């Protein structure tokens, strides 16, 4: 159930995805990846986390507002006494202790909470937040929000599992789809810290410990939208996962209506039965393009041509880094245009899903051969097997090594 919910979260953005797994021995395993959940779920850390028996799983999809988009800045943030995620953006990060040591306001905030305590830190925070964190010392799952961010939660009918989400309808829909009987869904009270002790396997949740935490000054009614965090949790060892709401104020970046040359990479049939051709453009290497076709044959016809002139449409619903292209806008590239763009092709290589990546993306995903440990260079031969696993050319040519790996590229 957790993996499915994590994938659903891809409608919230694709900057990064992260999960904290807390097992029954109170050990924390963090899995992070740049990009949507599909870039995470094939990774060895995520698979290891899913195999173990967990008492709590916290997931997060990031829509970056402060700090670079990289694996380090992905939530959750793990400190000695807690691990947590943040939905929102702070307006006064500079007031936090050692704020210059952290790229994001969220990581700085959790550092300060771990060092100085919730009661001292939060009254001085100005900005929007919903916070969800696991207290390693107390073994509890904790929630806190102000009026600028929502959060809803509920228990399973037997009160042995706890679920939460940023928006009511998402929580209702997923639980209904999975036929999970639950209690009344509650909205987390504003400025009220709820701390639930996670019970032993098979036991019921007790009532939470509550504490009012108010900001010490007037806060604005709105703020820049950050990643809308939410998650489900697990009590009995069953893994449940995160659900998230879509920010409403994402601004377009001006590509709609522009012409570019695209290269179709592969086509697929999505969960709704639509035929989708995924394409890239050398002019906009960090963007992706989706062409919706009417039939399998139309997909094959488009794939048969290496280059197309195209008019960029609006954003795809899943991300600002992805655009729609109307298939009727396609026209073949003339030979002289094709020659002009061929020299840039060496700047891209394929990852484990046959998506084109540049050197910057390569450096985020891969560093050394997962078998022999030799350093990988973008310009050399290598083969990716998951979002964070790759082999050097020598190891990739050894069938015994390839067969040893649990997942191969496809």
PyMOL commands that set and color helices and strands:
alter all, ss='L'
color gray80, all
select helices_A, chain A and resi 2-12+37-39+44-51+93-95+99-101+105-116+118-124+168-177+296-303+327-329+335-347+359-365+393-396+399-404
alter helices_A, ss='H'
color red, helices_A
select strands_A, chain A and resi 16-23+28-34+54-62+77-78+82-87+130-135+140-145+152-155+162-165+186-187+192-197+209-212+259-269+275-280+288-293+308-316+319-325+331-332+349-350+356-357+382-384+390-392
alter strands_A, ss='S'
color yellow, strands_A
deselect
rebuild
show_as cartoon
